[in-house]
C-alpha cells in the first residue's frame, strides 16, 4: 500500500537510513556467524543467570518451565541463552520463530518497523502496515478457498474468539459448537471451555456447550475393520449430535492437523465426510490453523487436503507474527461485532508480511519441497534411533508408530508415550543442548516445531545425537 506524496516516504527511502540499516545488519551477521554449534554455559555467568531465571519466575508467579532466557542472538536453528550457552531450537517459540534466529530478512523487517511514529495499530487508528499484511494474507488464502476477508488480532486466542463470534452471529440463535476430542483453542474463558483439556479448565466455570467428535485414529480404524467403517461411524456420530440438537450448532471447529492434541494427521476422506455433513445441515466449517499453517506440504493445511471449498471461517497465527480470523463473504460479520484497541505492533505486520512473502517465494511445498524432505529426514533419523535402542520404543495399544506428524510438525514417541517419561526426556534433552517440548493426551509425544527454512538436511544427525543423549540420560 503506497501513498505517493507523504513525508514518511522520504524517511523510508532515505539513503542515510538505508546505509545505517546495512551497517546494522552486517554487524549482526558478522557477530552471529560465530554461532555454529551447541555449547555449554560460560562458568562466570552461571550464577547470575540462575538468579535472573529465579527472578523471572517470581515475577510471573511461578517458576520457568525451562531455565530459558534468550540473550537476543542466534544463528538459524541455534539460539544463544543469557548464560552464553547455545542450543538447537527445535520448538521456535512454539512455532512462532519459523525462520530461526537473526535471520537477515526478519531483522530488516523489524528495522523497517522502527521508522514509524507509533508502535501499535488499532481498528480505529492504523497505518498502512496492517492492511498490507492482510491484503497479502487474503491473496494467498483466496487462491484455493472462498476466504476473502481478514480481521487482525494481536494473538491466536482472540482470532479464535472472533471466528466463533462470527459463526454465532451468522447462525443465531444457535448456541452450540462441535469440536474434536483433544483439541486446543487457547486460554480465554470461552476457548478453554471448548478446548479438550481438563488442566486448562481447572477451577473455572464452563460457559460453552460443546459436542466432541473423535479425531482420526489409525489404530481405531484398524480395529473397526478399515478406513470406511471408521469414517461411517464418525459420520453417524456427527449426525446424531445434529439430530439431538436440531438447529443449535453454529459451527464445527476443526484443526485439520491437531497441534497440542498430538500432531495427529487424518485421512482426507475423514475430514471430507464431516465437512459434507456440516454443509448439508447449515453448520459452519471453521478451520483452525494457528499451529498448522505453513508447516504442512502446502502453505495452508486445507490445500494439503484439498478442502478449501468447504472452509467458511479460518484462523491463522504463530509463524505469521500477526494473527487473523478470516471469513468468506457469507460469514463476514456485521459492523460492531469485532473490534479492539490493538490489532498488533508495527513489527508484527512488517515481519508477518515478509514471512508470507518468503513462504510464497521459497521452494518449500509439494512432495519434493524442502519441508517434506525435512520430514522424511526426521523420520529416517527416528527409525535409526529405534534400531539402536529398541528398548526405548515399546509398542502398546496406543503406539504403533514412533515418528509421526506432517511437514514441520514432528513428533517422536519413545517410552510407550508415558507422560512422566516423555517430560523427563524433554528436560534431559534441554540439558544436553536442544529445546524440545511435548504434546498429546495419552499417548504423549516429544514435539518439535523446528525452523525448517534455516535448517539444512545434514544437520539432522547432529540434532539426533543430542536427542539420543537426552533420552539415554532420562532412563538412567
C-alpha positions, 0 to 999 in steps of 0.5 A: 500500500503506497501513498505517493506524496507523504513525508514518511516516504522520504524517511523510508527511502532515505539513503542515510537510513538505508546505509545505517540499516546495512551497517546494522545488519552486517554487524549482526551477521558478522557477530552471529556467524560465530554461532555454529554449534551447541555449547555449554554455559560460560562458568562466570555467568552461571550464577547470575543467570540462575538468579535472573531465571529465579527472578523471572519466575517470581515475577510471573508467579511461578517458576520457568518451565525451562531455565530459558532466557534468550540473550537476543542472538542466534544463528538459524536453528541455534539460539544463544541463552543469557548464560552464553550457552547455545542450543538447537531450537527445535520448538521456535517459540512454539512455532512462532520463530519459523525462520530461526534466529537473526535471520537477515530478512526478519531483522530488516523487517523489524528495522523497517518497523522502527521508522514509524511514529507509533508502535501499535495499530488499532481498528480505529487508528492504523497505518498502512502496515496492517492492511498490507499484511492482510491484503497479502494474507487474503491473496494467498488464502483466496487462491484455493478457498472462498476466504476473502476477508481478514480481521487482525488480532494481536494473538491466536486466542482472540482470532479464535474468539472472533471466528466463533463470534462470527459463526454465532452471529451468522447462525443465531440463535444457535448456541452450540459448537462441535469440536474434536476430542483433544483439541486446543483453542487457547486460554480465554474463558470461552476457548478453554471451555471448548478446548479438550483439556481438563488442566486448562479448565481447572477451577473455572466455570464452563460457559460453552456447550460443546459436542466432541467428535473423535479425531482420526485414529489409525489404530481405531480404524484398524480395529473397526475393520478399515478406513470406511467403517471408521469414517461411517461411524464418525459420520453417524456420530456427527449426525446424531449430535445434529439430530439431538440438537436440531438447529443449535450448532453454529459451527464445527471447529476443526484443526485439520492437523491437531497441534497440542492434541498430538500432531495427529494427521487424518485421512482426507476422506475423514475430514471430507465426510464431516465437512459434507455433513456440516454443509448439508445441515447449515453448520459452519466449517471453521478451520483452525490453523494457528499451529498448522499453517505453513508447516504442512506440504502446502502453505495452508493445511486445507490445500494439503487436503484439498478442502478449501471449498468447504472452509467458511471461517479460518484462523491463522497465527504463530509463524505469521507474527500477526494473527487473523480470523478470516471469513468468506463473504457469507460469514463476514460479520456485521459492523460492531461485532469485532473490534479492539484497541490493538490489532498488533505492533508495527513489527508484527505486520512488517515481519508477518508480511515478509514471512508470507512473502518468503513462504510464497517465494521459497521452494518449500511445498509439494512432495519434493519441497524442502519441508517434506524432505525435512520430514522424511529426514526426521523420520529416517533419523527416528527409525535409526534411533529405534534400531539402536535402542529398541528398548526405548520404543515399546509398542502398546495399544496406543503406539504403533508408530514412533515418528509421526506428524506432517511437514514441520510438525514432528513428533517422536514417541519413545517410552510407550508415550508415558507422560512422566517419561516423555517430560523427563526426556524433554528436560534431559534433552534441554540439558544436553543442548536442544529445546524440545517440548511435548504434546498429546493426551495419552499417548504423549509425544516429544514435539518439535516445531523446528525452523525448517527454512534455516535448517539444512538436511545434514544437520539432522544427525547432529540434532539426533545425537543430542536427542539420543543423549537426552533420552539415554540420560532420562532412563538412567 
